[in-house]
Amino acid sequence: MGITRRIVFPALRLVVWGVIAVSLAVIAFRSAPEPPADPAFPTAEIVEPRVAVTTADVTNTVTLAGQVVADPAAPQKVTQRGVVTAVHAKPGDVVEAGAPLLEVTLEEPREPLTETDPETGEVTVTERRPKVTRETVKATTGGTVATFTALKDQEVAVGEDFASISPGTLSVTGSMVAEQQFRLLQIPAEAIVTVTGGPAPFTCTGLRMGAAATPGGTPEEGAADPGAGGSSASVTCAVPGDVTVFAGLAAELEITAGSVEGALVVPVTAVLGRVEQGKVWVVGEDGEPEERAVTLGLTDGSVVQVTEGLAEGDEVLEFVPGEDVVPVVDPMTGEVIGG
């Protein structure tokens, strides 16, 4: 018992106090606040997003808002000066190309004939009838006579408009902004047209770029204005004769100007330039991007074909350095797919 009091109990007290001291030391050091981070020292690394060059099918389809318009009436011009001696048509008449519209007569005086009697020397002057030239002005196109202003006995001059003939046909016209015009450098011969509230989508032929036909009526409420939105050009195509539509109806033109299968593609956001020539930033082995010139092909608005300058698997920056990131919208779904 004496040994327990003199040796064991004091030893146990030392162990207990030692454990308490160690515990207090651990608590003190763990609860000590960490030194504040140096604001001048970077704590994160910004990595520019990268994408790999892949293969995909690309279809260059441009969709335009437009409307149905009546084809403009063709002006009819006088082809000979003179006086109108006969009128063969009036507004509302249906005529064929080559049908007579107007007769113009021109009377030109001629010099009198003079004869001298060789015996008496007497001079005889004989007046001659004027030279009369008649010309029938014919219709240059078939259709309905829209206007006719010439009157009988009216004097007319060459090149003067005296009538107009409406072909009675319709076209669909739509406006393009500059970006869409660049995508239609090679314009096809036809487009697919959908008329709001009209028949099933149909093929519109004779697609051409330039000035649109003059609308023949007032567009219905809500119809697209093909001249709005800062457009730089228009496209127009002919409505087939067996399709029933009316001037002024809103329409949508879907123009497909080429497609390619298995093309090397990158997002349009990765390319500086959209037509023929561009630049991308290829990620090198050291991780640093380097500028590289590329040759461009077709685009669908979200990706662009690269015909020269890149190989499948190359890594490029997803966005052009220093450029504002513009959202890329899928033309089919309307969803943002990039940017």
HELIX and SHEET records of a PDB file:
HELIX    1   1 GLY A    2  ILE A    3  1                                   2    
HELIX    2   2 THR A    4  VAL A    8  3                                   5    
HELIX    3   3 PHE A    9  ARG A   30  1                                  22    
HELIX    4   4 ALA A  178  ARG A  183  1                                   6    
HELIX    5   5 VAL A  268  ALA A  270  5                                   3    
SHEET    1   A 2 ARG A  50  ALA A  52  0                                        
SHEET    2   A 2 GLU A 315  LEU A 317 -1                                        
SHEET    1   B 9 GLN A 277  VAL A 283  0                                        
SHEET    2   B 9 PRO A 289  THR A 299 -1                                        
SHEET    3   B 9 VAL A 303  GLU A 308 -1                                        
SHEET    4   B 9 ALA A 250  PRO A 267 -1                                        
SHEET    5   B 9 THR A  54  ALA A  70 -1                                        
SHEET    6   B 9 LEU A 170  MET A 176 -1                                        
SHEET    7   B 9 ALA A 233  ALA A 238 -1                                        
SHEET    8   B 9 PHE A 202  GLY A 210 -1                                        
SHEET    9   B 9 GLU A 190  VAL A 195 -1                                        
SHEET    1   C 4 ALA A  74  LYS A  77  0                                        
SHEET    2   C 4 ASP A 161  SER A 166 -1                                        
SHEET    3   C 4 GLY A 143  PHE A 148 -1                                        
SHEET    4   C 4 VAL A  94  VAL A  95 -1                                        
SHEET    1   D 4 LYS A 131  LYS A 138  0                                        
SHEET    2   D 4 PRO A 100  GLU A 108 -1                                        
SHEET    3   D 4 GLY A  82  VAL A  87 -1                                        
SHEET    4   D 4 GLU A 155  VAL A 156 -1                                        
SHEET    1   E 2 LEU A 113  THR A 116  0                                        
SHEET    2   E 2 VAL A 123  THR A 126 -1                                        
SHEET    1   F 2 VAL A 328  VAL A 329  0                                        
SHEET    2   F 2 VAL A 336  GLY A 338 -1                                        
END                                                                             
